[in-house]
């Protein structure tokens, strides 16, 4: 009998570019280190729809041969994996650990109310924010929820590092590239600031994979922009801090109100870079106003613009926030974040 089984999107054979895959791999690697690889059984959900029968038997196999089963289902798989593993856990007396990636679970459960009952029967549910825990409690799911904030297997930069910042102040976005991530809002605000000041005050570098149905629109926007806006490709996971640390601010103008704990915010903290973000649903769980970043009213470009000007004019505040970010990042080490999981497995 193996100690742990983990069922998630490992995306075997390809790079880890999404939060779901990155988290699955990090947890798996950490459990390998803690218990030994021979004690950890892995099941990749990649392409499971193409051979559902084969995948079903693999799920049964992982339930038969492991004491604890960790699942990290995406939205497409949750309606299958939760009921399936809850049934298997009842039959085989196993503990199920559901690690929630993102903040979409409550809205999905509201749409598929039949899923609420099996979700209540999961042994342990790990949520990224207290906001998410509260929303699950409103659905009657409260006795099995635990806080597990986002984490990265990357060390923060040195707090002693010093860098001079002068105009043009370098800003960056590191995320999936689509409309809902606020890419166009950021471009418009940066262009407006430089135009109204009649000077190259700020520059914006954009990193991340471009959503397929947004590529034409994004390329059109770049062609219409000044040279202050640049697309710079995808950052390798292991190089995030080395690249982001040279920026004045990281922008996160998301228009996804139900964002959970965005990995890009943690990347900013690890890099010693404050965040300028819209106030999405869970922002207060993650950003300390005026300490690790500043925020503006959700979906309000005027407030976005005013807050960016304020931060450009108050460099001392930004420099202090840079130090605060590095201190804050230490809370989100893998060891600290998954301690609650390890305690429940033991």
N, C-alpha and C positions, 0 to 999 in steps of 0.2 A: 504493500500500500504506500503510495507516494503522499508526501505532505500536502502539496498544493497543485491544483490544475488551474491554468489561466486560459480563458477563451476570449480573444480579442482580435482586432485588425492589426496583425503584425506586418502585413503587406510584404511578405517574404519575396525576396528577389528584386525589390524596388527600394528607392530612397524613402525615408520617413519625412514627409513634408507636412502632414496634418497633425493636429493636436491629439486625435484619437490614436494614431499609430505611434507617435512619440511617447505618449503616456503608457501604452501597452508594452512597448519595448523596454522602457525604463523600469517599470514595475517588474517585468520578467527578469531583467538583468540583476536587479537588486535582490529578488528572491533567490536567484541562482547563487548569489554571493552569500546570502544568509543561510540557506539550507543545503546548498550543493545542487548542481544541475540535475543529478540523478533523482532528486526529490521534487522536481518541478516538471509537470507535464504540460505541454503547450498545444493549443489548437488555434490555427489561423482562420478567421472568418472570411478572408479574402475569397471572393468568387463563390461563396457558399450556395448561392441560388442556382448555379449551373449544375450542381449535383446534390440536390437536397437530401436524397436518401443516404448517400455516402456521408454527408455532413451529420445527419441524424445519428448514425452509428458511431461516429467519432465523438459526438456529445455524450452518448451513452457510455462509451469507453472511458472518457475522462471522469465521468461520475462514478463509475465502478472502481476505478483505480486511484482516486484521490480523496483525502479527508475533507479538504477545503477547496471550493471551486470559486474562482474569481472571474467575473464576467464584466466586459466593457462594451456593451452593445451600442451600435449607432442607431439612429432613428429607424432605419429600414429593418433592423434585425430585432428590435426590442420586443415586438409583438410575437416573435417566435421564441427567442432565448429565455425571456423571463418565465412564461408558463412552462416551457420544457424543463428548465433546470429546477424550478420549484417542485414540479412533479417528481423528478429524479431525486431531489433532496429528501422528499417525504418517504419515498420507497426505500432509499438506501441510507437514510439518516446522515446526510451530508450537510455541511454548513455552506451557504451561498453568500458570497461577498460581491455586491454590485457597486462598482466604482463609476459614478456618474461623471461624464465628460460634457461640459457645457451646462446650460440652464433650461433646456427645452423640455425636461421630463414632466413638470406639472401641466403644461399646456397639452402635451401629448396624452397624458392620463385623463385630462378633462374631455378630450375628443374621443378617447377609447376607454370609457368608464369601466368596461369589463376587465381592464388590466389592473385596476386599483387593488382588487382582492389578492391576486397573485403577488403583486408588488409588496403588499403588507406582509406576505408570508416569506419574503426574503430575509435571511438571517441578519444581514448587515447591509445598510446602504450608506455610501460615503459621498457626501455632497461637497462641492467646492466652496460654497459660501453659506453664511447664516441666513441670507435672504432665501436661498433655495430650500434650506431646511424648514423655514417658516411656511413657505408655500406648500411643501409636502405635508406639513402638519395640518394645514387647512383642508387637505383631502383625506385626513384621518391616518396619514402615514407618519407616525411620530415616535413609536417605541423602538424602532430599529435604525434610526438615522444618526450619523456621526459626521463631524466636520473633517474633511481632508482637503486642505487648500491645494492650489496648483503648485507644481514644483518643477525644477530642472536639475539635471545632473551636471551642472556647470557652476564653478566657483565665481563669486563676485570679483570684480577687479579690485586692485589695491586702493584703499581709502586715501592713501598718501599721494596718489597720482594727481598732478596738477596740469591744467591746460588753459591756455588763454583763448577767450572767445571774443571776437570782434565781428562787425558786420562784413560781409553778409553772414548772418547767423544760420548755421546749418541745421535743418530740421529733417526728420525722417519718418516714414511710415513703414512698418514691417508687418504685413498681414496678407491674407488672401486679397486679391485685387478684384473687387466688384463694387457695384453702386452702393450696396447696403453697408459697406465698410466706411463710407463717408469719403471716398477718394476724391470725388468731384467737389465736395465741400472744402476739402483741404486745398485743392488746386485753386479754387476760386478765391479763398481767403488769402493765400500767399500772393497770388497775382494782384489782388486788390491792394494789399498792403504796399507792395513795391510801386504800384502805379500811383497811389495817392501820395506816397512820400517822394515820388519822382526819384527813386534811388533803389539800388539792389540791396534791400535791408535783410531779406531772408531768402534762403534757397531750400528747396524740398527735394529730397531723394526718396524714391518709392521702391520698396523691395517686396517681392513675394510672387507666388504663382498667380497668373492671370486666369480668371474663370473663363472657360471656353466661350460662353455666350456674351462675354463682355469685351473680348479682345478687339473687335472692330471699333467699338465705342471708345475704348481706352486709347488705342492707337490714334484715333481721330483727335481726341483731347490733347494728346502729347504733341501732335503736329500743329495744333492751334496755340500752344503755350509758348511762353518765353523760355529762354535758356535756363531760367531759375528752377524749372521743373524737370526732373530727370527720372527715368525708369532704369534701375540698376540690377535687375535680375533677381535671382533667388539666393538667399544667404544660406550657406551650409550650416547645419545645426551646430556644429562644433566651433563655428567662427563668429557666432552672433555677438558676443561681447567685444571681440576685437574690432568689429565694424561699427557697432552702435555707439561705443564709448566716445567716439570723436564728435558726436552730435550734441547740439545745445539742448534740444528737446525732441522727444518722440511724440508724434501726434496719433491720437486714437479717437477720431471723430465718428465712431460707429453709429449707425442707424438701426442696428439690431438691438432693440430695447431689452431683450431677454438674454443678452450676453451673460456668460457665467464669469469665470476668472480667466481673462484672455492671456494666453501665453506671451503675447507681445509686451504686455505690461510688466510681467516678471522679467522678460529679457531686458527691458529698460532699467529696472532696478538693479539687476546683476551687472549692468554696464555703467551704472552711476549716472543715468540720464532720467531727469524728471519727465512726467507724462502730462500732456495737455489733452484732455479727453472730454467727450460728451458724457452727460450724467445718465448712463444707462441704468437699468434696474438695480444692479448689484454694486454700483461704483463705490459706495461708502464702505463696503466690506474690504476694499482693495486699495483705494487711493486715500491718503490722508491729505486733506485740502491744505495747500500752502506748505506742506511738509515733504511729501513725496511727489506732488504734482498739483496741477490746478485743473478745474473743470468748468464747463460752460453748459448752459441749458440745452437739453436734448433737442437735436434737430433745429438749432437756432444759429444760423451762420453769423448774424450780427453779434451775438454774444461770443461766439468763437473768435471773431475778428478782434473784438475789444480785449478779450483775455490774452490773445497772442501779442497784441501791442503792449499790454501791461507787462508781460514777461520779457519782451525785448527791451523794455525801458527799465526793468528792475533786475539787472544782471546779478547783483549781490544775492538776491533771493534765490535765483536759479542756482547759483554756485553752492549756496547752503543746502538746497534741496538735493543736489548731486551727492553730497556726503550722506544725507539722510537716506537716500535710495539704497546705497550700498549697505548701510546698517539694516534697513528693512529687508533686503534680499536674503540675509542670513536666516530669516524665519522660514524660508521656503526651500531649504535643502531637502533632498530625497529622504534622508534619515529622519528629519523632524516631521515631514508631512505624512509618511506612511507608518509612523510608529503606532498609530491607532489600528491600522490594519494588522500589523505584526502582533500586537497585543491580543487581538481577537482571534488570530490564527493559533497562537500558542495555547 
